[in-house]
Amino acid sequence: MVHNRIALFRAERQMSRKDLAELVGVNPQTIGFLERGSYSPSVELALKLAAVFRVSVHQLFSLEPFPPLADQLAPRREGT
C-alpha cells in the first residue's frame, strides 16, 4: 500500500478534489481513491501531484505510514 499526504496538502491550500484533479488531468474520483489509499498513482501522476504542491514525491508518498502530525509538531523532551 502507498500512503500519502494528499488530503493534508490539499486542505492546507484550501483546494477541492475537483481543483486538484483538473491541475493534474484526472477525475476528482481518482483523487478520492488516492487519498483513501485504494489506488496507487503512476510515477507520472505522483510527479504531477508533487509539482502542484511544490514538494518532493517522498514528502507526499511513502511505503510506510506517515507519523501523526501532532507527534511531529510536539516539542521533544530531553531524555526521550
matplotlib code that plots the C-alpha trace (Angstrom):
import matplotlib.pyplot as plt

x = [0.0, 1.2, 0.5, 0.1, -0.5, -2.6, -5.6, -3.3, -1.6, -4.9, -6.6, -3.7, -4.1, -7.9, -8.2, -11.0, -10.6, -12.0, -9.5, -6.6, -7.9, -8.1, -4.5, -3.1, -5.5, -7.5, -11.1, -12.0, -12.9, -9.2, -8.1, -10.5, -9.3, -5.7, -6.5, -8.1, -5.2, -7.4, -5.4, -1.6, -0.6, 1.6, 5.0, 3.8, 0.8, 2.9, 5.3, 2.5, 0.9, 4.2, 4.8, 1.4, 2.2, 5.9, 7.2, 9.2, 7.5, 8.9, 7.2, 3.9, 4.1, 5.6, 5.5, 5.3, 2.5, 3.4, 3.8, 0.9, 1.4, 0.8, 3.9, 6.0, 5.0, 5.2, 8.2, 10.8, 11.6, 15.2, 15.8, 13.2]
y = [0.0, 3.5, 6.1, 9.8, 13.2, 14.5, 15.4, 17.3, 19.3, 19.9, 21.1, 23.4, 25.1, 25.1, 23.2, 20.9, 17.5, 18.8, 21.7, 19.3, 16.8, 19.5, 20.5, 17.0, 15.8, 13.1, 12.7, 14.0, 10.4, 9.4, 12.0, 10.5, 6.9, 8.2, 9.9, 6.8, 4.6, 2.4, 3.4, 3.8, 6.5, 6.1, 7.7, 10.4, 11.2, 11.2, 13.7, 15.9, 15.9, 16.7, 19.5, 21.0, 21.1, 22.1, 19.2, 16.1, 12.8, 11.5, 14.2, 13.3, 9.5, 6.7, 2.9, 3.3, 5.2, 8.8, 9.6, 11.7, 15.4, 16.0, 13.8, 15.7, 19.1, 18.3, 19.6, 17.0, 16.4, 15.7, 12.0, 10.8]
z = [0.0, -0.8, 1.9, 1.1, 2.4, -0.5, 1.7, 4.1, 1.4, -0.4, 2.8, 3.6, 0.2, 0.5, -2.7, -3.7, -5.1, -8.4, -8.4, -7.9, -10.4, -13.1, -12.4, -12.9, -15.5, -13.7, -12.5, -9.0, -8.1, -8.7, -6.1, -3.6, -4.4, -3.9, -0.6, 0.8, -0.3, -2.6, -5.7, -6.2, -8.6, -11.7, -11.5, -13.8, -11.6, -8.5, -10.0, -11.2, -7.7, -6.0, -8.5, -7.7, -4.0, -4.6, -2.5, -3.3, -4.1, -0.8, 1.1, -0.5, -0.7, 1.4, 1.6, 5.4, 7.2, 7.9, 11.7, 13.0, 12.6, 16.3, 17.0, 14.6, 15.9, 19.6, 21.4, 22.2, 25.8, 26.9, 27.6, 25.2]

ax = plt.figure().add_subplot(projection="3d")
ax.plot(x, y, z, "-o")
ax.set_aspect("equal")
plt.show()
